[in-house]
Amino acid sequence: MKIIKLTTYRVPPRWMLLKIETDEGVVGWGEPVIEGRARTVETAVQEMEPYLIGQDPSRINDLWQTMYRAGFYRGGAILMSAIAGIDQALWDIKGKVLDKPVYELLGGLVRDRMKMYSWVGGDRPSDIIEQIRTLQQGGFNTFKMNGTEELGMLDTSAKVDDAVRRVAEIREAFGSTIEFGLDFHGRVAAPMAKTLLRELEPYRPLFVEEPVLAEQAEYYPRLAEMTSIPLAAGERMYSRFEFKNVFAAGGLSIVQPDLSHAGGITECLKIASMAEAYDITLAPHCPLGPVALASCLQVDFVSYNAVLQEQSMGIHYNQGGELLDYVINKEDFKIVDGYCKPLPKPGLGVEVDEERVIAASQHAPDWRNPVWRHADGSVAEW
């Protein structure tokens, strides 16, 4: 079997799907994308075609190493996202050829169902209690929301009070019947992170995500020493070579690699195993589309330390497209009592509605995150 063609489709709301075709008619799907940089990743995928055309798709490890090493310059969000989507599609092909789900090729199930959580509140968190109540009716009891709006490197007590008030209202409304994580989203610099973590601690959030930006990772162990709140990070780290120093330094309780950003299934399996050796739990980042989620679930179901899975149904970013819009086998993704069962179909387990993908790709928007500014006019972290 040989790879004969790669085709990318940028689709609403902000995703990109990749189709890899073979000379025997077996097709694999991947999701290589950086939100807001889909065209850049698309070009990177095209530049990797010469490493792939005419090659045996079953040699995933060799193709991965070739894409990673042969170009001399490596790593980073764009290149690793391109590799990630290609890797997903290659695993999809392998599973379909062997008529097995990918998790069976990775040693089989380590659990029967996977705990899922849902986003609430939007970029600037609001209407959270009402949204939680709605999602509870669908069986969810675990949620994530942005912890703050834009926040200066040194900001006011009023901003701190506002963030704490929202969390206090959630606990008052729901008590211990739900769990929720808070995403600082890189908006919080180290001086304010200390203050916020201390003030939020009495309300026992499940975790705080990206308490500071990944480039300030030296603060993870320092912050962990002064709070009992589990700290999570990893969505803006792209290979095991970035994660290794963070794991060794300590501080994280939850690691969140993105299966569409951090080298795909091949790389994220290694990251998950490394994390387990450091007694760090796994909760893959996934505010993306169906192929990304299917890839995450393949890793979740073979990783002992996987504890939570993000998914994008109803997320505030999904303007013009929803998670299952491009999926034929929607029932396989059904979430019951907050859990998803292993996807039963071969490969990644997602049947892509190619006709709908092609139609949607004709009018795909160039999604961009908003540019925020502080009161003094300086740019703010989104």
Secondary structure, 3 states (H helix, E strand, C coil): CCEEEEEEEEECCCEEEEEEEECCCCEEEECCCCCCCHHHHHHHHHHHHHHHCCCCCCCHHHHHHHHHHCCCCCCCHHHHHHHHHHHHHHHHHHHHHHCCEHHHHCCCCCCCCEEEEEECCCCCCCCHHHHHHHHHCCCCCEEEEECCCCCCCCCCHHHHHHHHHHHHHHHHHHCCCCEEEEECCCCCCHHHHHHHHHHHHHHCCCEEECCCCHHHCCHHHHHHHCCCCCEEECCCCCCHHHHHHHHHHCCCCEECCECCCCCHHHHHHHHHHHHHHCCCEECCECCCCHHHHHHHHHHHCCCCCECCEECCCCCCCCCCCCCCCCECCHHHHCEECCEECCCCCCECCCCECHHHHHHHHCCCCCCCCCCEECCCCCEECC
